[in-house]
């Protein structure tokens, strides 16, 4: 897992993904092109999805515990940052049999990007609710984030493989 997180960090440092050459701005005046192997791209987005799920779980636990908005700022900011970068980790040519991303991600890019934007907007809405400090608004905004995740996963992610029967 450590290697996947390391790959994720490298790829996120290059976010502005357009193909599986990845273009990353080194400064406002120059850019470098980097080749990223499909396996690394898939590992990066899988690691990011795991971190997103863990972050959502911790945010939910904080909300359920009645924690104040001051405890939610950091994890919600991380979630909003990830949400705005998500679609960049699905460049054309990065489909893989080692991924649950359905071919519709690329064949219906406009729809997928719209789902990504809904997620980003929902995460920003949660961030705004946290800044406002109203617990009911925070809870409602969190439900909006979860709903945007589910909406995208229902359309663009294959179900998890069946678990083997326990004897």
Secondary structure, DSSP 4 states (H G I P E B T S, - for coil): -HHHHHHHHHHHTT--BSSSEEEEESSSS-EEEEE--HHHHHHHHHHHHHHHHHHHHHHHHHHHHT--GGGTHHHHHHHHHHHHHGGGGS-TT---TTS-B-THHHHTHHHHHHHHHHHHHHHHHHHHHHHHT-HHHHHHHHHHHHHHHHHHHHHHBPPPPPPPPP-
